[in-house]
Amino acid sequence: MQGGANRSESLGAGIVLAAGEAPVFGPGDRVRILTRSPVGHYRVPTYLRGKTGVVEAAIEPAGVDNEEEAYGRNAGMKRHYYRIAVPMTEIWPDYAGSHRDGLHIEIFETWLERI
């Protein structure tokens, strides 16, 4: 399933997810890591901001937004982390290694946009 399709059917009959708890990205989706400069608590390396990659997997179960929780603003809303494959040439344009080389990192949903 790709492109924001309803992924809840893979969870089994009878499971009803709260708003925001179903993954919005799926394996194969192309994403950009947002370029933001928040003050305080954040978990995305600066050198990856603005870079593009491909979703390898949605990490289950959904997790609480740690950035918002750190400031008491989340009220328990859950979203997903995604394992993202970022090609080395995206990080270092002059990278001379194999085109298959890449960085694999888990990034929270609020830092990703579909491209």
ROMI-736798 format. One record per residue: residue number from 1; x, y, z of N, C-alpha, C in turn. Coordinates in nm, 2 decimals. Example, Ala and Ser with C-alpha at 12.3 -4.5 7.8 and 13.67 -1.06 7.14 Angstrom:
{1 {1.32 -0.57 0.78} {1.23 -0.45 0.78} {1.32 -0.33 0.78}}
{2 {1.28 -0.22 0.71} {1.37 -0.11 0.71} {1.29 0.00 0.79}}
This chain:
{1 {0.08 -0.12 0.00} {0.00 0.00 0.00} {0.09 0.12 0.00}}
{2 {0.05 0.22 -0.08} {0.13 0.34 -0.09} {0.04 0.46 -0.10}}
{3 {0.11 0.58 -0.10} {0.04 0.70 -0.13} {-0.07 0.74 -0.03}}
{4 {-0.05 0.71 0.10} {-0.15 0.75 0.20} {-0.27 0.67 0.20}}
{5 {-0.27 0.55 0.14} {-0.39 0.47 0.14} {-0.42 0.42 0.28}}
{6 {-0.54 0.38 0.31} {-0.58 0.33 0.44} {-0.50 0.21 0.47}}
{7 {-0.42 0.21 0.57} {-0.34 0.10 0.61} {-0.39 0.03 0.74}}
{8 {-0.51 0.07 0.78} {-0.56 0.01 0.91} {-0.61 -0.14 0.88}}
{9 {-0.64 -0.18 0.76} {-0.69 -0.31 0.74} {-0.58 -0.42 0.77}}
{10 {-0.45 -0.38 0.77} {-0.35 -0.47 0.81} {-0.34 -0.50 0.96}}
{11 {-0.41 -0.42 1.04} {-0.41 -0.43 1.18} {-0.51 -0.54 1.23}}
{12 {-0.60 -0.58 1.15} {-0.70 -0.68 1.19} {-0.83 -0.63 1.21}}
{13 {-0.93 -0.71 1.20} {-1.07 -0.67 1.22} {-1.10 -0.62 1.36}}
{14 {-1.18 -0.52 1.37} {-1.22 -0.48 1.50} {-1.13 -0.37 1.57}}
{15 {-1.01 -0.34 1.51} {-0.93 -0.24 1.56} {-0.96 -0.11 1.50}}
{16 {-0.99 -0.01 1.58} {-1.02 0.12 1.53} {-0.91 0.22 1.59}}
{17 {-0.85 0.28 1.49} {-0.74 0.37 1.53} {-0.79 0.51 1.55}}
{18 {-0.74 0.58 1.65} {-0.77 0.72 1.67} {-0.71 0.81 1.56}}
{19 {-0.76 0.93 1.54} {-0.71 1.02 1.43} {-0.56 1.03 1.45}}
{20 {-0.49 1.02 1.34} {-0.34 1.04 1.35} {-0.27 0.91 1.38}}
{21 {-0.34 0.80 1.42} {-0.26 0.68 1.46} {-0.24 0.58 1.35}}
{22 {-0.30 0.60 1.23} {-0.27 0.52 1.12} {-0.15 0.58 1.04}}
{23 {-0.06 0.50 0.99} {0.05 0.56 0.92} {0.01 0.63 0.80}}
{24 {0.07 0.75 0.78} {0.03 0.83 0.66} {0.13 0.80 0.54}}
{25 {0.24 0.74 0.57} {0.34 0.70 0.47} {0.35 0.55 0.47}}
{26 {0.39 0.49 0.35} {0.41 0.35 0.34} {0.54 0.32 0.27}}
{27 {0.58 0.20 0.27} {0.71 0.16 0.21} {0.70 0.20 0.06}}
{28 {0.81 0.26 0.02} {0.83 0.31 -0.12} {0.79 0.46 -0.14}}
{29 {0.72 0.52 -0.04} {0.68 0.66 -0.05} {0.81 0.75 -0.05}}
{30 {0.82 0.84 -0.14} {0.93 0.94 -0.14} {0.89 1.05 -0.05}}
{31 {0.99 1.09 0.04} {0.97 1.20 0.14} {1.08 1.29 0.14}}
{32 {1.05 1.41 0.19} {1.16 1.51 0.22} {1.15 1.53 0.37}}
{33 {1.27 1.54 0.43} {1.29 1.57 0.57} {1.28 1.72 0.58}}
{34 {1.19 1.77 0.67} {1.16 1.92 0.67} {1.29 1.99 0.72}}
{35 {1.29 2.12 0.68} {1.40 2.21 0.73} {1.33 2.30 0.83}}
{36 {1.36 2.27 0.95} {1.30 2.36 1.06} {1.42 2.38 1.16}}
{37 {1.40 2.49 1.23} {1.50 2.52 1.34} {1.43 2.55 1.47}}
{38 {1.37 2.44 1.52} {1.30 2.46 1.65} {1.40 2.49 1.76}}
{39 {1.36 2.56 1.86} {1.44 2.58 1.98} {1.41 2.47 2.08}}
{40 {1.51 2.41 2.13} {1.49 2.31 2.24} {1.49 2.17 2.19}}
{41 {1.40 2.09 2.23} {1.39 1.95 2.21} {1.36 1.91 2.07}}
{42 {1.45 1.85 2.00} {1.42 1.79 1.87} {1.51 1.67 1.84}}
{43 {1.47 1.59 1.74} {1.55 1.47 1.72} {1.58 1.44 1.58}}
{44 {1.60 1.54 1.50} {1.64 1.52 1.36} {1.78 1.59 1.34}}
{45 {1.88 1.51 1.29} {2.01 1.57 1.27} {2.00 1.68 1.17}}
{46 {2.07 1.79 1.20} {2.08 1.91 1.11} {2.12 1.87 0.97}}
{47 {2.22 1.79 0.96} {2.27 1.76 0.82} {2.17 1.68 0.73}}
{48 {2.06 1.63 0.79} {1.96 1.56 0.71} {1.84 1.65 0.67}}
{49 {1.83 1.77 0.73} {1.72 1.85 0.70} {1.72 1.90 0.56}}
{50 {1.61 1.89 0.49} {1.60 1.92 0.35} {1.63 1.81 0.26}}
{51 {1.68 1.70 0.31} {1.72 1.59 0.22} {1.60 1.50 0.19}}
{52 {1.61 1.42 0.08} {1.50 1.34 0.04} {1.54 1.19 0.06}}
{53 {1.44 1.11 0.08} {1.47 0.96 0.09} {1.34 0.89 0.06}}
{54 {1.35 0.76 0.09} {1.24 0.67 0.06} {1.20 0.60 0.19}}
{55 {1.07 0.59 0.22} {1.02 0.52 0.34} {1.05 0.37 0.32}}
{56 {1.11 0.31 0.42} {1.13 0.16 0.41} {1.02 0.09 0.50}}
{57 {0.98 0.15 0.61} {0.88 0.09 0.69} {0.82 0.20 0.79}}
{58 {0.70 0.17 0.82} {0.64 0.25 0.93} {0.66 0.17 1.06}}
{59 {0.71 0.23 1.16} {0.74 0.16 1.29} {0.62 0.15 1.37}}
{60 {0.58 0.03 1.41} {0.47 0.00 1.49} {0.51 -0.04 1.64}}
{61 {0.44 0.00 1.74} {0.31 0.08 1.73} {0.35 0.23 1.72}}
{62 {0.24 0.31 1.70} {0.26 0.45 1.69} {0.31 0.50 1.83}}
{63 {0.39 0.61 1.82} {0.45 0.66 1.95} {0.40 0.80 1.98}}
{64 {0.42 0.84 2.10} {0.38 0.98 2.14} {0.49 1.08 2.08}}
{65 {0.44 1.19 2.04} {0.53 1.30 1.99} {0.62 1.35 2.10}}
{66 {0.75 1.30 2.10} {0.84 1.34 2.21} {0.87 1.49 2.22}}
{67 {0.87 1.55 2.10} {0.90 1.70 2.09} {0.79 1.78 2.16}}
{68 {0.66 1.74 2.14} {0.55 1.81 2.20} {0.54 1.77 2.35}}
{69 {0.56 1.64 2.38} {0.55 1.60 2.52} {0.65 1.67 2.61}}
{70 {0.77 1.70 2.55} {0.87 1.77 2.63} {0.82 1.90 2.68}}
{71 {0.73 1.96 2.62} {0.67 2.09 2.66} {0.53 2.08 2.71}}
{72 {0.48 1.96 2.73} {0.35 1.94 2.79} {0.24 1.97 2.70}}
{73 {0.26 1.97 2.56} {0.16 2.01 2.47} {0.09 1.90 2.39}}
{74 {0.12 1.78 2.42} {0.08 1.67 2.33} {-0.05 1.60 2.37}}
{75 {-0.08 1.59 2.49} {-0.20 1.53 2.54} {-0.21 1.38 2.49}}
{76 {-0.10 1.32 2.46} {-0.10 1.18 2.43} {-0.12 1.14 2.28}}
{77 {-0.13 1.24 2.19} {-0.16 1.20 2.05} {-0.04 1.12 2.00}}
{78 {-0.07 1.02 1.92} {0.03 0.93 1.87} {0.04 0.94 1.72}}
{79 {0.16 0.93 1.67} {0.20 0.92 1.53} {0.31 0.82 1.51}}
{80 {0.35 0.81 1.39} {0.45 0.71 1.36} {0.59 0.76 1.34}}
{81 {0.69 0.68 1.37} {0.83 0.69 1.32} {0.83 0.61 1.20}}
{82 {0.92 0.65 1.11} {0.94 0.58 0.98} {1.09 0.56 0.96}}
{83 {1.12 0.44 0.91} {1.26 0.41 0.87} {1.27 0.46 0.73}}
{84 {1.37 0.56 0.72} {1.39 0.63 0.59} {1.53 0.59 0.54}}
{85 {1.53 0.56 0.41} {1.66 0.54 0.35} {1.70 0.66 0.27}}
{86 {1.81 0.72 0.31} {1.86 0.84 0.24} {1.99 0.80 0.17}}
{87 {1.99 0.82 0.03} {2.11 0.79 -0.04} {2.23 0.87 0.00}}
{88 {2.35 0.82 0.00} {2.47 0.89 0.04} {2.49 1.01 -0.05}}
{89 {2.45 1.00 -0.17} {2.47 1.11 -0.27} {2.38 1.23 -0.23}}
{90 {2.27 1.20 -0.16} {2.19 1.31 -0.11} {2.25 1.39 0.00}}
{91 {2.33 1.32 0.08} {2.40 1.38 0.20} {2.53 1.44 0.15}}
{92 {2.61 1.37 0.07} {2.74 1.42 0.02} {2.73 1.40 -0.13}}
{93 {2.70 1.51 -0.21} {2.69 1.51 -0.35} {2.81 1.45 -0.43}}
{94 {2.92 1.46 -0.37} {3.04 1.40 -0.44} {3.08 1.26 -0.39}}
{95 {2.98 1.19 -0.32} {3.01 1.06 -0.27} {3.05 0.97 -0.39}}
{96 {3.16 0.89 -0.37} {3.21 0.81 -0.48} {3.19 0.66 -0.46}}
{97 {3.12 0.63 -0.36} {3.09 0.48 -0.33} {2.98 0.43 -0.41}}
{98 {2.93 0.31 -0.38} {2.82 0.25 -0.45} {2.69 0.33 -0.44}}
{99 {2.62 0.33 -0.55} {2.49 0.40 -0.56} {2.39 0.33 -0.46}}
{100 {2.42 0.21 -0.41} {2.33 0.14 -0.32} {2.36 0.18 -0.17}}
{101 {2.47 0.26 -0.15} {2.50 0.30 -0.01} {2.40 0.41 0.03}}
{102 {2.37 0.40 0.16} {2.28 0.50 0.21} {2.27 0.50 0.37}}
{103 {2.21 0.60 0.42} {2.19 0.61 0.56} {2.05 0.57 0.59}}
{104 {2.03 0.49 0.69} {1.89 0.44 0.73} {1.87 0.50 0.87}}
{105 {1.76 0.58 0.88} {1.73 0.65 1.01} {1.58 0.65 1.03}}
{106 {1.55 0.65 1.16} {1.40 0.65 1.20} {1.37 0.80 1.23}}
{107 {1.27 0.85 1.16} {1.23 0.99 1.18} {1.08 1.00 1.21}}
{108 {1.04 1.09 1.30} {0.91 1.10 1.34} {0.82 1.17 1.23}}
{109 {0.70 1.13 1.22} {0.61 1.17 1.11} {0.60 1.33 1.09}}
{110 {0.61 1.40 1.20} {0.59 1.55 1.19} {0.71 1.61 1.12}}
{111 {0.82 1.54 1.09} {0.93 1.59 1.02} {0.94 1.56 0.87}}
{112 {0.83 1.49 0.82} {0.83 1.44 0.69} {0.72 1.50 0.60}}
{113 {0.75 1.52 0.47} {0.65 1.56 0.38} {0.67 1.47 0.25}}
{114 {0.55 1.44 0.19} {0.55 1.36 0.07} {0.60 1.44 -0.05}}
{115 {0.68 1.38 -0.13} {0.72 1.45 -0.26} {0.68 1.36 -0.38}}
